[in-house]
Amino acid sequence: MNKNLLLALAAVVSSAVLSSCLPLAAGAAAGYVAHKEGYRVQSPIKKEKKDED
């Protein structure tokens, strides 16, 4: 009985880990393809330039 419980717990934990990694991997792959096609991501926050006198 303990062996079955352990196997079920391992299945639940491994599926939870995989379900959190898959969207991240899909987003990274889409970003790579978009970058290869010439699209660039630009941050809306820009660093201000200092006035050099």
Contact map, one row per residue, 1 for C-alpha under 8 A:
11111000000000000000000000000000000000000000000000000
11111100000000000000000000000000000000000000000000000
11111110000000000000000000000000000000000000000000000
11111111000000000000000000000000000000000000000000000
11111111100000000000000000000000000000000000000000000
01111111110000000000000000000000000000000000000000000
00111111111000000000000000000000000000000000000000000
00011111111100000000000000000000000000000000000000000
00001111111110000000000000000000000000000000000000000
00000111111111000000000000000000000000000000000000000
00000011111111100000000000000000000000000000000000000
00000001111111110000000000000000000000000000000000000
00000000111111111000000000000000000000000000000000000
00000000011111111100000000000000000000000000000000000
00000000001111111110000000000000000000000000000000000
00000000000111111111000000000000000000000000000000000
00000000000011111111100000000000000000000000000000000
00000000000001111111110000000000000000000000000000000
00000000000000111111111000000000000000000000000000000
00000000000000011111111100000000000000000000000000000
00000000000000001111111110000000000000000000000000000
00000000000000000111111111000000000000000000000000000
00000000000000000011111111100000000000000000000000000
00000000000000000001111111110000000000000000000000000
00000000000000000000111111111000000000000000000000000
00000000000000000000011111111100000000000000000000000
00000000000000000000001111111110000000000000000000000
00000000000000000000000111111111000000000000000000000
00000000000000000000000011111111100000000000000000000
00000000000000000000000001111111110000000000000000000
00000000000000000000000000111111111000000000000000000
00000000000000000000000000011111111100000000000000000
00000000000000000000000000001111111110000000000000000
00000000000000000000000000000111111111110000000000000
00000000000000000000000000000011111111110000000000000
00000000000000000000000000000001111111100000000000000
00000000000000000000000000000000111111100000000000000
00000000000000000000000000000000011111110000000000000
00000000000000000000000000000000011111111000000000000
00000000000000000000000000000000011001111100000000000
00000000000000000000000000000000000000111110000000000
00000000000000000000000000000000000000011111000000000
00000000000000000000000000000000000000001111110000000
00000000000000000000000000000000000000000111110000000
00000000000000000000000000000000000000000011111000000
00000000000000000000000000000000000000000011111100000
00000000000000000000000000000000000000000000111110000
00000000000000000000000000000000000000000000011111000
00000000000000000000000000000000000000000000001111100
00000000000000000000000000000000000000000000000111110
00000000000000000000000000000000000000000000000011111
00000000000000000000000000000000000000000000000001111
00000000000000000000000000000000000000000000000000111
